[in-house]
Amino acid sequence: MADKNEQDAPDGKAAPKKKSSLKLILIVAGVLVLAGGGIGGFFMMKSKPATTAAAAPVAKPPAFLDLPDTLVNLSNPGNERPQYLKVKIVLELPDQSMVAQVQPVLPRVMDTFQTYLRELRPSDLDGSAGLYRLKEELTRRVNNAIEPHRVTAVLFKEVVVQ
């Protein structure tokens, strides 16, 4: 007597064996695809740092230019006791060649700093947010004064409010 599965199949072959063999082929194919992708990714990632390190350009070290110490009295209407601001500022330049280009216009830079700093109130310098705003404004003003050249940053060595 024939199996029930053999009777249901039109060509006389068992249907469950066909389904299980198809499932097995799909699983093996999936494992091979994943293994191939993993191995390919490993070799691609392994060779990547060697080419990146060789292609990286050598960065020039920045140059620093010390400005003269600045002492100004702060704007303080309504208070009879004057308050003073003393700052030591350093300009960070992209490279050493910029120092020779910025030095001839330092009087203009110092003038813009003096006129701006004299209008500040002591409350303008409160906290780290006040110093950050001061640094950003001084950077903007020095870049305007030395245009078409640009400084990378204005750095504070010392900030004293008395």
C-alpha positions as CSV (number, residue, x, y, z in Angstrom):
1,M,0.0,0.0,0.0
2,A,1.3,3.5,-0.8
3,D,1.9,6.3,1.6
4,K,-0.8,9.0,1.9
5,N,1.8,11.6,0.9
6,E,2.8,9.6,-2.2
7,Q,-0.9,9.4,-3.2
8,D,-1.4,13.2,-2.9
9,A,1.6,14.1,-5.1
10,P,0.8,13.9,-8.8
11,D,4.2,12.4,-9.8
12,G,4.3,9.9,-7.0
13,K,7.1,11.6,-5.0
14,A,6.8,12.5,-1.4
15,A,5.9,16.2,-0.9
16,P,7.5,16.6,2.7
17,K,10.9,15.6,1.4
18,K,10.8,18.2,-1.3
19,K,9.9,21.0,1.2
20,S,12.6,20.0,3.6
21,S,15.3,19.8,0.9
22,L,14.3,23.2,-0.4
23,K,14.4,24.6,3.1
24,L,17.9,23.1,3.6
25,I,19.2,24.6,0.4
26,L,17.9,28.0,1.3
27,I,19.5,27.9,4.8
28,V,22.8,26.7,3.4
29,A,22.7,29.5,0.7
30,G,21.9,32.1,3.4
31,V,24.8,31.0,5.6
32,L,27.2,31.1,2.6
33,V,26.1,34.6,1.7
34,L,26.5,35.9,5.2
35,A,29.9,34.2,5.6
36,G,31.1,35.7,2.3
37,G,29.9,39.2,3.3
38,G,31.6,38.9,6.7
39,I,34.9,37.8,5.2
40,G,34.7,40.5,2.5
41,G,33.9,43.2,5.1
42,F,36.8,42.0,7.3
43,F,39.3,42.3,4.5
44,M,37.9,45.7,3.4
45,M,38.1,47.1,6.9
46,K,41.6,45.6,7.5
47,S,43.1,47.3,4.5
48,K,41.3,50.6,5.0
49,P,43.5,52.2,7.9
50,A,46.7,51.6,5.9
51,T,45.5,53.7,3.0
52,T,43.9,56.4,5.2
53,A,47.1,56.9,7.2
54,A,49.2,57.3,4.0
55,A,46.7,59.7,2.4
56,A,46.3,62.0,5.5
57,P,47.9,65.4,4.9
58,V,50.4,66.7,7.4
59,A,48.8,69.6,9.4
60,K,50.8,72.7,9.9
61,P,51.1,73.7,13.6
62,P,49.4,77.0,14.4
63,A,51.3,80.1,15.3
64,F,50.6,82.3,18.3
65,L,51.0,86.1,18.5
66,D,51.0,87.8,21.9
67,L,49.3,91.2,22.0
68,P,50.3,93.8,24.5
69,D,48.5,93.8,27.8
70,T,45.3,95.8,27.7
71,L,43.9,97.7,30.6
72,V,40.6,99.7,30.2
73,N,38.1,101.2,32.5
74,L,34.6,99.7,32.1
75,S,31.5,101.6,31.4
76,N,29.7,101.8,34.7
77,P,27.1,104.6,34.7
78,G,25.5,105.2,38.1
79,N,28.4,103.7,40.1
80,E,31.0,106.2,41.2
81,R,33.7,103.6,41.8
82,P,35.5,102.9,38.5
83,Q,36.0,99.3,37.5
84,Y,38.9,98.1,35.3
85,L,39.4,95.2,32.9
86,K,42.9,93.8,32.4
87,V,43.3,91.2,29.6
88,K,46.2,89.4,28.1
89,I,45.3,88.2,24.6
90,V,47.0,85.8,22.2
91,L,46.0,85.5,18.6
92,E,46.0,82.0,17.1
93,L,47.0,82.1,13.5
94,P,46.8,79.3,10.9
95,D,50.5,79.2,10.2
96,Q,53.8,81.1,11.0
97,S,53.7,83.1,7.7
98,M,50.6,84.9,9.0
99,V,52.6,86.5,11.8
100,A,54.5,88.8,9.4
101,Q,51.3,89.8,7.7
102,V,49.4,90.6,10.9
103,Q,52.1,92.6,12.8
104,P,51.9,95.7,10.5
105,V,48.2,96.1,11.3
106,L,48.5,95.5,15.1
107,P,47.8,99.2,16.0
108,R,44.5,98.9,14.1
109,V,43.7,95.7,16.0
110,M,44.5,97.2,19.4
111,D,42.4,100.3,18.6
112,T,39.4,98.1,17.8
113,F,39.9,96.2,21.0
114,Q,40.2,99.3,23.1
115,T,37.1,101.0,21.7
116,Y,35.0,97.8,22.2
117,L,36.3,97.0,25.6
118,R,35.7,100.5,27.0
119,E,32.0,100.1,26.2
120,L,31.6,96.9,28.2
121,R,29.8,96.8,31.5
122,P,31.0,94.5,34.4
123,S,27.8,92.5,34.0
124,D,28.7,91.8,30.3
125,L,31.6,89.7,31.6
126,D,29.7,87.5,34.1
127,G,30.3,83.8,33.9
128,S,31.7,81.7,31.1
129,A,28.9,82.8,28.7
130,G,30.1,86.4,29.0
131,L,33.7,85.4,28.3
132,Y,32.6,83.3,25.3
133,R,30.7,86.3,23.9
134,L,33.7,88.5,24.5
135,K,36.0,86.0,22.7
136,E,33.6,85.7,19.7
137,E,33.2,89.5,19.4
138,L,37.0,90.1,19.6
139,T,37.6,87.4,17.0
140,R,35.1,89.0,14.6
141,R,36.7,92.5,15.2
142,V,40.3,91.3,14.6
143,N,39.2,89.5,11.4
144,N,37.6,92.7,10.2
145,A,40.8,94.7,11.0
146,I,43.2,92.3,9.3
147,E,41.1,91.4,6.3
148,P,41.7,89.6,3.9
149,H,43.6,87.5,6.4
150,R,41.9,85.6,9.2
151,V,42.8,84.5,12.7
152,T,41.8,81.1,13.9
153,A,40.9,82.2,17.5
154,V,41.4,84.9,20.1
155,L,42.7,83.3,23.3
156,F,42.8,84.7,26.8
157,K,45.9,84.3,29.0
158,E,44.5,86.4,31.7
159,V,41.2,88.2,32.4
160,V,40.9,90.4,35.5
161,V,38.0,92.6,36.5
162,Q,38.7,95.0,39.4
